[in-house]
Amino acid sequence: MAKSIIYFQNGERIIEAGKVETRMYIILEGEVQISLSDKIDKINVALLKKGDFFGEISLFNKTPRSATATAIGNVKLAFIDNAEQLRLFLIKNPVFAAKMVTTLAQRLAKTDEILVGKVSELNRLKITRDV
C-alpha cells in the first residue's frame, strides 16, 4: 500500500459532495473534517483522526459523494480505489477489518436514529395538520 499514499495541506478539499469518484481513504496522519451542506448551511458532522476512514460509500455503491472532506492541518492518507483492493487490504489487516465493521455499524445505528426521529417529526406534523 506504500504507493497508495497522498498528502493534503490544511484547508484542502479531499472529497467534495456531489462529485463522482470511488476512492476510499484511511487517515495515517492529521485530521479530516467531514461536513454536509444544503447550499445554504454547512454542518460539520465528524472530525476524523489517525486510523479512521471515509469515502467507503462511494467505493461500494459508485454513487456521488454525500459529504465533503477537508484537511485539518497537514494530512497523510492511504487510499483504496476499488472493492478488490479493499478486500485484499482487509484480509491482510484483520484488526482494521474489525474496526471497519464496528465503525460502519455505529454509523448505521446513528443514521437509523436520525431517520426514526425524522419519521416521528413528520408524523407529529401530520397529526397536527389533521386536527
Secondary structure, DSSP 8 states (H G I E B T S, - for coil): -TTSEEEE-TT-EEE-TT-----EEEEEEEEEEEEEE-SS-EEEEEEE-TT-EE-HHHHHH----SSEEEEEEEEEEEEE-SHHHHHHHHHH-HHHHHHHHHHHHHHHHHHHHHHHHHHHHHHHHHHHHH-
